[in-house]
Amino acid sequence: MLYLLVSFLVAAVVTLLVIHSSRSHAHFSADVDLSGPQKFHAAPVPRIGGVGMFTGLLCCILVAAFTARPDWKFGAMLLACGLPAFLAGLVEDLTKRVSPAKRLLATAISAALGSWLLGATITKTDIPGIDWLVSSAAGAWIATVFTVSGVANAVNIIDGFNGLSSMCVSLMLLVFAYVAYQVGDVTLALWALAGVGAALGFFVWNFPAGLIFLGDGGAYFLGFYLAEIGILLVGRNAEVSPLFPLMVCIYPVFETLFSMYRRQIVRSVPAALPDGIHLHSLIYRRLMRWAIGARDARAMTRRNSMTAPYLWMLCLSSLLPALAFWDSTPLIAVCMLLFIVTYVGLYRRIVRFKTPKWLVITR
């Protein structure tokens, strides 16, 4: 509990300081673009929320070292490995000059460092064909770098509404912490909880008022942290199904894959092109009917904040089966298929203006 509390308190205090000092640095730290397809805020807001989270975890490491806890070195190496992903995203948040390719490259470097320093390497997947690939050192390294970079990018993609990505990642890390504790991996459980604390320290200022945004630095770092914990959990504990981390992360991962399919195959546009028809964007535009037409800041903020809980529920729909069947690959595979069918069915109904009535909020 100490790790969770320290990371939470420090992240919350540092994030509050960033918010209160925003006038002095808004010219380079604020998101001033209010017109993009995924822009829903009414005024410029600081987008360097990752600073508080990173600081919270850093202080957690210092406290662990000061109290002579043996696992402080693990936390220090994990944070050091994530530094390239965090810094590349933070520089983009401050300068708007770091391309997505460069940010993904930095995240790939973080993944490679994690594989080298922590042994966070995918060596088994229980997926025919992929298991053959990861049976070699080179194949395992490629699969690991691709997976970590993909999860980090997926967390960044769902970072579009107040409280969405930070709460989802907090819930996912909680599930990892629970299973790590169940199999006796206390070190991994503690640092998963430290990640939960850091994310929640940001969350309390981001939801519902949207006083600060996660930014690319925060999103890429959170995604990296989540992926590393999941890979290490499987690699260090043979009883955990290799599909378990994928089931935990399936909401942002499938959102990314489905978006790539929708853009490149259905619409014939570049897969990296931003658009406003992600599932979370559709929920914002078509389910929040009580705010249609309202453009004042208060109404837009309320409409924004009411979107995230829908996706929290979707995220939970994958986490509960993961908790129940974390040691069974066949059952997790079935649950993954059910999630995909549910997601696609829900998306098709909303995009065709056939939203189930029980999902719609009215005045």
Sequence and secondary structure as in RCSB ss.txt:
>XXXX:A:sequence
MLYLLVSFLVAAVVTLLVIHSSRSHAHFSADVDLSGPQKFHAAPVPRIGGVGMFTGLLCCILVAAFTARPDWKFG
AMLLACGLPAFLAGLVEDLTKRVSPAKRLLATAISAALGSWLLGATITKTDIPGIDWLVSSAAGAWIATVFTVSG
VANAVNIIDGFNGLSSMCVSLMLLVFAYVAYQVGDVTLALWALAGVGAALGFFVWNFPAGLIFLGDGGAYFLGFY
LAEIGILLVGRNAEVSPLFPLMVCIYPVFETLFSMYRRQIVRSVPAALPDGIHLHSLIYRRLMRWAIGARDARAM
TRRNSMTAPYLWMLCLSSLLPALAFWDSTPLIAVCMLLFIVTYVGLYRRIVRFKTPKWLVITR
>XXXX:A:secstr
 HHHHHHHHHHHHHHHHHHHTHHHHHHHHEE    STT   SS EE  THHHHHHHHHHHHHHHHHTT TTHHHH
HHHHHHHHHHHHHHHHHHHHS   HHHHHHHHHHHHHHHHHHT       S TTHHHHTTSHHHHHHHHHHHHHH
HHHHHHHTTTSTTHHHHHHHHHHHHHHHHHHHTT HHHHHHHHHHHHHHHHHHHHHTTT  S  HHHHHHHHHHH
HHHHHHHHHHH TTS TTHHHHHTHHHHHHHHHHHHIIIIIS S TT   S SHHHHHHHHTBGGGTT  SHHHH
HHHHHTTHHHHHHHHHHHHHHHHHSTT HHHHHHHHHHHHHHHHHHHHHHHTT   GGG B  
